[in-house]
Amino acid sequence: MNETSSSIKRDIVPRRLDLVPRYTRQLGREFRTQHQRFSLTTPLYPSWKSYANQMHVRDMAFDHKRGEIWLATWGGVLCWNPETDICIRHTSEHGLLGNATHYVVLDDKDVVWASGQERGICYLKFGSDTPWQSHRDFERWMILQVVARPDSGVYVALRNINNKNKCALGEITSPDSRLRLLVRDGLVIKDIDALLVEKNTIWIGNAWGLYSWVDGNVEPFDVEGKQVRSLAVAPGGNLWLGTNWGLYRFAVSEKSLNRQDTWPRDEVLSLVVEPDTGYLWVLTVREIGRLVDNVWQGIPNLPPMRFNKLLAVSGTKIGWTEGQVLVAGANGVHQVAIDKIEAIFYASSEDTLSNSIRCLWADTSGVWVGAVQGLYFFDSKIWKSYAADAPNLRDIYAILPETQEGRLWVGSFRMGLQRLQQGVYIPEQLLHEPIVSLASGADGSLWAATFDTLFYRSHESHEWQLINQSALHLSGAIIQTICYQLAREESGEAVDILWVGTSSGLFCYRPRLDLGDWVQDFASSKQEQLAIQALAIDPKTNCLWVGTSIGLFSEHKWQRHREADIQALAFDAAGTFWLGTAAGLEQWPSPGEGEWFAGEPTAIFTTANSGLAANMVTALSVGVCQEEFLLWIGSNQGISCYSYTPGKV
């Protein structure tokens, strides 16, 4: 994901795990970060696990008392002790409102505050053996910025999730206090990019300039049209301004803006003052450096990585021989010195995972994950990435096993149709076209779908054949998913059907007859052009279920049973029906056990009441472990696993 808006684009390279930090405490021995999951005496959601890549760091906060560093990432929150190199991982299973976290702040009362990507703010109290808790007043607010108050609590820049034009500046004095809005209108609170607390003044920066708030009074300052992205305290009670046009010093008493020609002119992302020297460190979209006596010193040979945040650290608990400034971004945390930048934080196997999940396949051995960045397998202990074996195998849209053959088929937008044999990647491109969906027939046949056509492979043959295009008169519709069904005619005769969900409706193809046609009465005549997002066959009734952006339908009357944005569908072996929607996860009893959808679902899970990684569900798959079902849920914020016993929530 792109963390910064800039006209200058830089490539993201693979994580540099070969960069070895030079710590005095590491001389003579190999050292790597030890990752552990946050543990509570009584887990908040004992049936849930959540997994995500947590190496893309968006914000940092330093705990001066304990020498620990808190990291907000796209996959959750980390608490890292650099001295012991132990890192505690926090995700949605521990109470966060989804995995993606934007900001993290530590106040003077030992409360950690973390804001979610979509909405809300959570807090964690040290020493209480309690999970993260969501503050009750932020359900309709997105957090744009957070900064600690002088004594306790936080100041927050807010935007209403239902009305983007409605913004505010507020405060919370403690976890138990209510949100108090300090400023409700005016350009001062529009899309705030920077907050700085200096004594009794809150300094505010946004696209409209610079403002101050003191005891309820707001004062604007002329910064010559600059957009203020970051703020830091300058000597003499002045301010450093990081803007879209570079670095400036703002003289508060004179209300004047000035800069020197050698200072950075690129968009500034982060500013921090080194505590012992008073040097100002600056992160821009292209470089990192510092000001020493107003002279710019840039770091040479900066690696081509995306960085987001600077952090100044101090204290005896951190024993680095050089530098007191850290920089974090898409590849973790690095130590900054004027002549070099070195990695000091190392990934776990979980951090090889791509958080943007597109497809899943679970069985008794584990779960296969297809994502934007590649293919992965999890055996309940270790994550394995196939990036080293197949670096170009990305944009995975479909996974399909041939269990008896020990073969796994992988459909990729970039690499076409690929396969693994006994877990080993076979570098052979069987179909070159972008693959969007895969299905298997009752006789062992295989089907592969591109955006506009179908391929077929019989059980006896090793050749893939293109389906007769005259039978697939899709009229420009884009194929999105396919599903095989062995149905029976009224006469009792078995008939093969390949259901093709497209961007413009549902298509039915009959392989034996080599004939296909649109389902004319699907979802009423006014909605025949409806995009199909998910297909599934009920194992008990052999009924086809269809998920769309406006609801859930079933054959043959194509009645709408549920109004929701259905993204994914899955049945377990007992017939329990799972609906992955844009707003969460729903559990329904088996449709074959009575009247369909006559009442409420058995359970509705969201990030507010479960370990769901995100409310937007992108993929579902059900596996089995001993006597329990394991429901794997994909999202754009990682993957969750919900364990349950058949017949129970």
Secondary structure, DSSP 8 states (H G I E B T S, - for coil): ---S--S---------TT-----GGGTTS----EEEE---SS-SSTTEEEE----SEEEEEEETTTTEEEEEETTEEEEEETTTTEEEEE-GGGT-SSS-EEEEEE-TTSEEEEEESSS-EEEEETTS----EE-GGGTTEEEEEEEE-SSSSEEEEEEESS-TT-EEEEEESSTTS--EEEE-SSGGGSS--EEEEETTEEEEEETTEEEEEETTEEEEE--TT--EEEEEEEGGGEEEEEETTEEEEEETTTTEEE--TTS--S-EEEEEE-TTT--EEEEESS-EEEEETTEEEE-SS--S--EEEEEE--STT---SS-SEEEEETTEEEEEETTEEEE-----GGGGS-S-EEEEEEETTEEEEEETTEEEEE-SS-EEE-TTT-TT--SEEEEEEEGGGTEEEEEETTTEEEEEETTEEEEEEEE-S---EEEE-TTS-EEEE-SS-EEEE-SS----EE--GGG---TT--EEEEEEEEEE-TTS-EEEEEEEEETTEEEEEETTTTEEEE-TTTT-GGGTT--EEEEEE-TTT--EEEEETTEEEETTTTEEEE-S-EEEEEE-TT--EEEEETTEEEEE--GGGSSTT-S--SEEE-TTTS--S-SSEEEEEEEEETTEEEEEEEETTEEEEEEE-TT--
